[in-house]
Amino acid sequence: MAASLEELEARMVEYRTAIREASRRGEKDQVRRLRSQLRAVGDEYGRLVDEAEELGAPDEAHVAGSGSPQAGSSPPTRASAPIREQAHQALTILGASAGPKLIAATHEAFLSETVVTTRLGSLRRDEERSFAAQPFARPYYICPALTYDRLTPVRGLLAVSTWPLEQRVIGPLGPRVDFLTHARSIGRQVSRIQEADHQPTLPAWALLRRFALNIPGAYEGYGRPDATRVVEAAEAEVSVHADADNATRNAAAARAREQLADPARLLFGATRVGGVDKVEADAENR
């Protein structure tokens, strides 16, 4: 019978304790053997977490406490939130522009509701049409991130209209900085859940682990990541890129406010006319 995540976590704690004791005694061969065994258990743990993420498995504690439905009864259902509200909730958690897959994964991890990613693909166009028909009728719009040089929409990246323009502009360092922002936000969200004496869902752990694996110093690769450590590692790397990235974003935002007088274009980006950005054509005609 396959071991559960809890059993694997207990084994990893035992191996780490044994490694410390063997190291203190100077037993180098034993340390190597124990570390090899720890890696094997860690790999198995990671495999189970990845499987849970792919299957969208619910948290084990939630399943255990939910009780079994009575025979012949239908499971309780609830109406899904509108797709724009789902996107807004996930983007608010992430704190930076994101693609449909990450938006869906974040919403499932922390709000326990599946998002249909194909619906996110057409959301930006729907929002743009809604804004064109009745500008600022809604408290927020789901809009695209903008390229720093041409101020055109970044394909596949969604943002929130109420964010500062600087937050929506993507420069050369933008993808990495936004990745670290996502990691920091997810780590803080996991920490808040734990501080409230609740257990994050398996998709939440899987999402945190996915980010932690790609940040130096954030994760050893065994067991569940430490949310605080992930946040600290992400902040440390962000500080390296912050000055250059902020300079690019600030300059692009200032240029956008000067050149994109139309509020719709500030939200949804410059359009293209004959292969030339509309904003560039307007600038030449001034």
N, C-alpha and C positions, 0 to 999 in steps of 0.2 A: 504493500500500500504506500502511495506517494506521501511524502511528508508535507505537512501544512506550512504556511508561511510562519506561523508562530513557532513551530518546532524547529524550522531552519534558523530563525532568529535566535532561539535558545542555544542551538549548537554553535552559532557564530560567537555568541558571548562566551561559551565554554572554551572554544578554541583560542579566542583572544586572551583569556585569562591564563590558559596553559602556555601560550607563547610568551607572555610576560614572565611567568615563573621560570620557564626553560631558559629564557634570555638572561634572567638574573643569575641562574646557576652556571651560565656559560656553556650550555649544551647546544652548540651551533647546529649539529645534524638534526637534533630533535626540533629545533626552531624551524629549519627548512621543511621538515616533514609536516609539521603542524600548519605552516603557512600554505603549503600545497593543498592540504585538506580544507583549510579555510577558504581558499580560492574556489575549490570545487563546490563547496556549499554555497558560496556567494554567487557562483554562476547559476546554480540551480534556483536560488532565490530570484535572481534577475529574470530567469526564464519564466518562472511562474508569474511574476509581476507583469512581464510583457504580454503573456497570454491573457492575463486578466484585462489588460488595457485593450487588446485586440477584440476580446469578446464583450467588452463593456460590462464585466462582472461587477455586481454590487459588493459593497463592503461586507465582510464575513460577519461582523458584529451585528450589522443591520439585518442580515438574513436570519441570523440566529434568534434575534429578538422580535422578528416580525410576526411569528406565528404562522401556522398553516391555514389556508382558507378552508372553509367548510365544503364538504362535498357538494357539487352542483352549483356552488356560488361562483360568480365572476369576480376576478381580481379588481380592486378599486382602481379607477382611472381618473386622470385629471386632464383638463384641457391644456394643451401646450400654449405657451406664451407666443405672441406674434414673433416672426423671425427677426424683425428689426429690434424688438425688445431683447430677444435672446442675444443678438450680436452686441447690443449696447451693454448688457450685463457682463458678458465675457470680456469685452474690451475695457470696461471699467476696472475689472480685476487685473487685467494684464498691464494697463497703463501705457501702452504703446501700440502702434499700428501692427496688425497681424493678418494672416491669411485665413481662409475658411477652415482648414483642418485644425489649426491651433485654436481658433475661436470655438469650434465644436468640441474639441477635447477639453478645453477649459470649462465650458458650460457644463459638460457632463461630469467633470471631476468635482466641481464645487456646488453645482445647482441640481445635479442628478436628473438632468433632462437631456434627451438626445436632440441634437441639432442636425437637420438635413443640410449637408454642405452644398448640395446643388442649388438649394434655394438662396444661399448666400451669394452665389455667383451672379444672380440677377438683381440682388437687393440694391446695389449701388445705382443701377440704371433706374429702378423704381423710385428711389429716393430723389434722384435728380429730376425725374419727371414731376414728382410731387412738389418739389421746390419751385420748379418753373411755373406750375399751375397756380400755386399759392405760396409765395415766398414767406419763410419764417412763421408758417402756420403751426409748426410743430416745435416742441421745446428743444429737440435735437434731431440731427439727420446722420445717417451712416454714410460717410463720404470716403473718397480714396485718400491715401497718402499721396504726396506730390513729390516729383523729382526736383532736386535742388537747382538744377541748371535750366531746365525748360519749363518747369512748373506745370508739367502734364501729369495725369494720373499714373501712379505706379500700379502696374497690372497685378491684381490679386491681393493687394494690401488694403485693408479697410481701417478706418479711423472714425472718430466721433467729432461732429462739427463744433461742439462746445470746447474742444481742446484748443489751446493756443496754437496758432499757425506753426510756430517753431516746432511743436511736438509732432506735427503731421508731415513736415518736410523730411525727406530721406536723402542724405548726402553719402559720400563714399564710406564713411564710418557708420552710417545710420543702421544698416542691417545688424552689425555686431552690437552696437549700443542698445538697440531695441531688443535684441536677444537677451542681453544682460538685464535689461529692465524687466522683461518678462520673467526671467529666472528669479530676480529679486522680489517681484510682486507675488509670484506663486509661493516662494519660500515664506513670505510674510503671511500669506493667507493660510498656509498650513500651520504656521506657528500660532495664529489666532485661534484656529480650531482646537489645537492642542491645549492652549491656555484656558479655553472654555471647558476643558475636561471632556472633549469629544474626540472621536477617532476619525481622522481623514479617510476618505474612501480609497480603495485600491487604485482607481484611476487617478486620484490626486497624487498618491505616492509615485505612481508610474510616470506622471507628468513631471514631477519634481526631479525624479531620477534621470529622466531624459535630458533635462537641462543641466543637471549637476555633472553628468558625464562629459560635458563639453566646456567646463570651466575649470581651469587649473586650480588645484587646491580645494575644490568644493566637495570632493567625494572620493572615497577609497575604492569604490566599486563593490563593496560588500554590504548587503542588507539595505535597510532604509536610510536614505540620506538624512543628515542632520540639517533641518531647515535653517537654523541660525547660521550654520557654517556656509551653506549655499548663499545666503544673503550677503554675508561678509565677503566671500570670495567674489561674488558678482560686483559688489560695491568697490572692491579693490581694483578690479580691472576697469570698471567704468571710469574711475578717477584718472586712469592713464589716458583715456580717449576723450575725456569730457571737454577740455579746452578747445581742441581742434574741431570736434563735432559741433559744439555749441556755436563756434564762430561761423561754421558753414550754415547751420540752421538759421541763425540770426540774420545773416546777410541775405539768404534766400527769402526769408519771411519779409524782410524790409523791401526787397525788390518786388515781391509779389503784391504787397500792399500798395506800392506805387504804380505798378503796371496793370494789375488786375482790378480795375475799378468796379467791375460788375461783381456783386456779392456771390452770384452763382458760380463764377469762375474762381473766386477765392475758395469756395467750398469744394468744387468738383474739378478744378483744374483748367488750364488753357486748352483750347481746341486747336485742331490742325486745319490749315487752309492750304491746299496744294502742296503738302509736304512741309509747310512752314508753320511754326506755332503762331496761332492767332495773336498772341501777345507781342510777338516779334514784329508781325505785320503792322499792328497798331502803333508800335513804337516808331517804325520807319515813317508812318504817315503823319506823325505829329509835327 
